[in-house]
Amino acid sequence: MTNKEKLKLIEETLELEADSLNEETNLEDIPKYDSMARLTLIVLCDDEFGKLLSGEQIKKFVKVKDILDFMG
Amino acid sequence: MKAGNLKVKQFVNHEFTSNTFLLTEERESWGWLIDIGASDCIRYLTGKKTEIKGVFLTHSHFDHILELNSLLDLFPDFAVYVSESGKEGLYSEKINLSFYHETPFIFKGSNVIISGGKDQIEITDDLFLNVIETPGHNPGCLTYSAGKFLFTGDSYIPGKEVVTKLKGGNIQESKTSLSIIRNMIKPETLICPGHGRIATGKELSE
């Protein structure tokens, strides 16, 4: 999966507008990036990429790129 | 809180803020529960003579079911009422999301009754609890009405947007469900949501 496809997946998962994210977007700047949003991303990483992301790990992520890198 | 012959006590899970409601009568000889995520409710029931007859689940996300097994220790025969889709969450730590919170939870009991729209369950003499299907937050979400009380789970939390981002969530279904719920609310209705305080229909219309 390309980074563009992963970005699209994240946007859909977080119910954001298409093309609203890029690798350098700060997670803090994403509207409603709360515990529920983090939980949806944790589930996404498991479902789509088979990777288990812990709550502690995701809290340390700063940019969208950190999620993309984790997805691999 | 009391309305007619029905008394409702609220308990809160302090970590996840999810509500558990005990439906009972003045002397608390019997009781039904709406969700069971709050350990304070288990503590309250321990040593009391209240006979819990069953639990009505609004949906099976972990924060609403976490204490089901503790309840089983106290009342081995109680029945769990849940939607067909919600039943899957009782037996899957990934579907109920507890897996992702490092506290995996799976229900040990088997007395599960599938509940769906328009079902009516008599909770005491001539007082029925009505089941309304309100998918959106989750495909298996149910809302319950009993007397003046309306238990909306996470399908409607006054002042909050419905969360539809989680797996199985559907924003369009949520809008339809919200419309159904709002149509049921009268000024005297007591809305008991899945999180937050009990609100009256009157205050919501102001």
Interface residues (C-beta under 8 A of the other chain):
Chain A: T13 L14 E15 M36 A37 L39 T40 I42 V43 D46 D47 S54 G55
Chain B: K94 L97 Y100 H101 E102 V163 T164 K165 L166 K167 I171
